[in-house]
Structure formats: C-alpha cells, structure tokens
Amino acid sequence: MGVIDKIAIDLSTKLGDKLQKSIEEKAVLRYGLFILIHTLIAIILTILTGILTGMTLEIIIISITGAWFKRYTGGVHATTPERCLAIGLILSLILSMLCRYLVDSVNLNYIMLVGVFIIINFYYVINKKCPIPSKNKPLKKESTRKKLRKKAVILINSYTVLVISLYIMYILTNLNVIKTIIVSCILGIVLQITALTEKGSSFISLLDRSFNIF
C-alpha cells in the first residue's frame, strides 16, 4: 500500500468516525480523498518540474493530455500511486524535451503529417481495444466499457478539432507558442497510445520494477 493510500484511509476513517458515517460512506470518502490528494500532488510536481526545467507549458499539456485519455482508455498501472506519479512525470519530461527539439528543428507541416497518422491510429485503438482493463479497474460491465469508449472518442474528436484550429492559427500568425501547444498535444496522445501497446506496457512495468532498487 502506498503512502497516498494510507493518508486517504487515515483521513477518511477519522472524518467518517467524526461524522458517524457507515462503512460504505467511509469507502466513498476514502476514494474521493485519494483522488484529490493524488491529483494535487501530481499538479504540484508537474508545475515544479516544468519551472525547474524551463518547460512548464510542454510538460503541463503533455501530462494533462496523457492523464485525460488514460481516464477513458484504461491501461497499465504502476504498483503504487507514488510510482505512478513518478513514472508519469519521467515520461512527460522526456516527451517535453522531445517537444522542445521538434519545435526548434522540424517544420510543423511534417509534424502534422505524422500527427494525422497518430490520431487515425488512436481512433483504431480506441474502437478495437479500449478501454483496456487493469487490476485496479477490471471494467467487466459492457455498458461501462461502451460509456468510456464513447467518452474517449469525444475526447479525441475534441483534440483533433483543437489541433487543426491551432494549425490554422499558426499559419496565420507564425507564433512559436502555438507550435509548442500543437506538438505537446500530439505527444500527449503519443504517451497514452504507447502505454496501451504491449511494448509500452512492458516498458512501464520495467520502470515500475526499477524502483525496487531504492
């Protein structure tokens, strides 16, 4: 059990006892506290890492995009919430550095061509595989799976419209910040689509096991 889990259990138990809640209500409270604490820590660490590396915009967009899609598409999870945060941060940082290189060195037209291929591939993965269950989220009900799949499609539709709109804006203004946002969005999608593949899952599991050294 991770530290965040322990904190959520401790707080939910104390609050539940004080408010005279049932066991079921305490469980709901625990889950809500866990999500809140986990999200706050993720936001703080992401922003701090962005400030320290000078890549705040890139890492925030990549992290949010990857996390948002994971919510609906599922995929592999680390063994503890802390490791999940660390792995997500490491991968987002690596992709942020790649984003900086692409923005500085590669024509956006070429990036968009690759981006179109990535988005089309993601549509295929969503319709054929998603949502992918995990130990923490079995997703046995077909109604739940269809609901999540539909939300994933709506989200990728929204990102497609966003990227195209930003591309048009970039053509009109030639602002580098717009190019950065476009590339960050595409790399955020890459982060999640990679995590849904066997090799991507294996790599994340390898990173997870590497923390056993410490």
Secondary structure, 3 states (H helix, E strand, C coil): CCHHHHHHHHHHHHHHHHCCCCHHHHHHHHHHHHHHHHHHHHHHHHHHHHHHHCCHHHHHHHHHHHHHHHHHHECCCCCCHHHHHHHHHHHHHHHHHHHHHHHHHCCHHHHHHHHHHHHHHHHHHHHHCCCECCCCCCCCCHHHHHHHHHHHHHHHHHHHHHHHHHHHHHHHHCCHHHHHHHHHHHHHHHHHHHHCCHHHHHHHHHHHHHHHHC
